[in-house]
Amino acid sequence: MPAAVAPHALGVPKLAIERPTCWRIPVADPVRAPFYHDGMRELQDRFDGRRVADGLEQHRLHFEFWEQDRKLIEETRFFFIATSYQDNVDCSMRSGDPGFVKITGPDTLEFPEYDGNNMYRTLGNIHRNPNVGLLFVRLDGRTFRTRVRGKATIHDDPETLAGHHGAKVVVRVKCEIFPNCPRYVPDLMGASADVPANQFVPRPGYEPPAPEWKSRDYLKDVLSKYDPHRKHE
């Protein structure tokens, strides 16, 4: 399969199911929840931390990306994302070449969903509950982490997909941003721009190889019919 072929061109159905209201949240009119809920406040008071917490909210919480946020996000090769729906809580990682996460507005970012394992744990949670938490971190022991609390929407229109090579769908997040100091961030060898490119990341003119798990006996014959690595009869 040519790497540049869009999912719809392969016969992947558009997401025409009945969608909950969270599918397309008007990003221009978010409803902001309090930065701290009662449980957080109780522990802040128990450990005499409310003043510090209030100071951090006042001086560090922001609703437009700072330059240090932009630099970290636009250069990142990975980030972590937390999602939930009722009792289903999930934390996952997304990765790609630098630039795979795009800042598209003062407080908005997008990232692609590439071919995956068909569990849709992250997307499934977002489909039902748009509230997400993102963590951007450079494992160099010195760069501030950027944490994001936001509302996510899923997009599969051709115009949006065209901006993310190899994407099945695109997730857009309306963000509240707050940095964390790097005090406990480890300095890992190889966590630099010199790390070789990941062979599994889709790129123009390049067809990524299949991951090992797709060849396992209990999976190779049950891959999605839209899976780019499925062997067609």
BARO-758439 format. One line per 3 residues: number of its first residue (from 1); their letters; for each residue x, y, z of C-alpha. Coordinates in steps of 0.1 Angstrom, whole numbers, m for minus. Example, Ala and Ser with C-alpha at 12.3 -4.5 7.8 and 13.67 -1.06 7.14 Angstrom:
BEGIN
1) AS) 123 m45 78 ~ 137 m11 71
END
This chain:
BEGIN
1) MPA) 0 0 0 ~ 15 34 m9 ~ 21 53 23
4) AVA) 5 85 10 ~ m29 69 3 ~ m56 84 26
7) PHA) m77 60 47 ~ m109 68 28 ~ m92 59 m5
10) LGV) m87 24 9 ~ m124 20 17 ~ m121 28 54
13) PKL) m156 40 63 ~ m161 75 74 ~ m172 79 110
16) AIE) m209 82 102 ~ m221 66 134 ~ m244 84 157
19) RPT) m220 106 177 ~ m224 119 213 ~ m223 156 217
22) CWR) m186 154 227 ~ m176 145 192 ~ m176 181 180
25) IPV) m173 204 209 ~ m173 240 198 ~ m137 249 206
28) ADP) m144 286 207 ~ m166 283 237 ~ m151 259 263
31) VRA) m166 254 297 ~ m137 255 321 ~ m139 234 352
34) PFY) m123 246 384 ~ m85 240 384 ~ m88 222 417
37) HDG) m116 199 428 ~ m127 192 464 ~ m104 162 468
40) MRE) m74 183 458 ~ m84 211 481 ~ m88 187 511
43) LQD) m52 174 507 ~ m39 209 501 ~ m54 220 534
46) RFD) m43 188 552 ~ m7 195 542 ~ m9 233 543
49) GRR) m4 236 506 ~ m34 257 495 ~ m14 289 493
52) VAD) 12 274 471 ~ m15 258 450 ~ m33 291 446
55) GLE) m1 308 437 ~ 7 282 410 ~ m28 285 396
58) QHR) m25 323 395 ~ 10 326 380 ~ 15 294 360
61) LHF) m18 282 346 ~ m23 298 312 ~ m47 296 283
64) EFW) m24 304 255 ~ 8 286 247 ~ 40 302 260
67) EQD) 71 301 238 ~ 87 274 260 ~ 55 253 255
70) RKL) 56 257 217 ~ 92 247 215 ~ 88 216 236
73) IEE) 56 205 219 ~ 67 212 183 ~ 100 194 188
76) TRF) 87 164 208 ~ 89 128 196 ~ 64 116 221
79) FFI) 39 126 248 ~ 16 108 272 ~ m22 111 272
82) ATS) m47 102 299 ~ m84 95 291 ~ m114 81 309
85) YQD) m150 71 306 ~ m169 61 337 ~ m147 34 354
88) NVD) m125 30 323 ~ m93 49 328 ~ m64 47 304
91) CSM) m30 62 299 ~ m11 59 267 ~ 18 73 247
94) RSG) 17 88 212 ~ 49 92 192 ~ 62 104 159
97) DPG) 88 125 142 ~ 93 160 155 ~ 64 181 143
100) FVK) 38 153 145 ~ 20 174 171 ~ 9 206 156
103) ITG) 0 238 174 ~ m29 252 153 ~ m41 281 175
106) PDT) m32 301 206 ~ m46 272 228 ~ m52 244 203
109) LEF) m31 215 192 ~ m36 185 169 ~ m20 151 167
112) PEY) m26 121 143 ~ m38 87 152 ~ m17 62 132
115) DGN) m24 26 125 ~ m27 8 158 ~ m39 m23 177
118) NMY) m77 m18 171 ~ m85 m16 208 ~ m93 22 205
121) RTL) m89 27 242 ~ m78 63 239 ~ m102 72 210
124) GNI) m130 53 225 ~ m127 72 258 ~ m125 105 239
127) HRN) m156 95 219 ~ m176 93 251 ~ m157 118 273
130) PNV) m137 147 258 ~ m117 154 289 ~ m80 146 284
133) GLL) m47 151 302 ~ m15 154 282 ~ 21 154 294
136) FVR) 50 167 273 ~ 84 159 287 ~ 120 159 275
139) LDG) 140 134 294 ~ 171 155 298 ~ 168 164 335
142) RTF) 165 201 329 ~ 136 211 306 ~ 104 221 321
145) RTR) 75 197 316 ~ 44 210 299 ~ 11 196 312
148) VRG) m22 201 294 ~ m58 197 306 ~ m82 199 277
151) KAT) m112 190 257 ~ m106 167 227 ~ m125 162 195
154) IHD) m120 136 168 ~ m118 147 131 ~ m118 126 99
157) DPE) m125 152 73 ~ m101 152 43 ~ m88 187 49
160) TLA) m77 179 85 ~ m63 145 75 ~ m42 161 48
163) GHH) m23 179 74 ~ m11 148 91 ~ 6 122 69
166) GAK) m5 87 76 ~ m33 96 100 ~ m65 75 103
169) VVV) m81 103 122 ~ m69 135 139 ~ m74 145 176
172) RVK) m77 182 183 ~ m74 195 218 ~ m85 228 233
175) CEI) m59 234 260 ~ m53 247 295 ~ m15 247 300
178) FPN) 6 246 331 ~ 44 239 334 ~ 61 216 359
181) CPR) 97 220 370 ~ 121 192 359 ~ 133 184 394
184) YVP) 124 147 392 ~ 128 143 354 ~ 156 118 348
187) DLM) 185 125 324 ~ 184 95 301 ~ 212 87 277
190) GAS) 201 91 241 ~ 173 115 250 ~ 184 141 224
193) ADV) 178 152 189 ~ 205 127 177 ~ 182 97 183
196) PAN) 178 78 150 ~ 144 82 133 ~ 118 56 143
199) QFV) 113 32 115 ~ 76 27 122 ~ 66 64 118
202) PRP) 47 71 85 ~ 65 95 63 ~ 60 107 27
205) GYE) 74 82 2 ~ 81 56 29 ~ 60 26 39
208) PPA) 66 15 75 ~ 72 m22 82 ~ 47 m42 101
211) PEW) 53 m44 139 ~ 62 m79 152 ~ 29 m84 171
214) KSR) 9 m83 138 ~ 26 m116 128 ~ 16 m135 160
217) DYL) m5 m166 154 ~ m34 m153 174 ~ m35 m120 156
220) KDV) m22 m123 120 ~ m55 m138 107 ~ m78 m114 125
223) LSK) m63 m81 115 ~ m88 m54 105 ~ m97 m56 68
226) YDP) m84 m20 66 ~ m51 m29 82 ~ m23 m18 58
229) HRK) m3 m49 68 ~ m30 m75 64 ~ m22 m101 38
232) HE) m50 m100 12 ~ m61 m131 m6
END
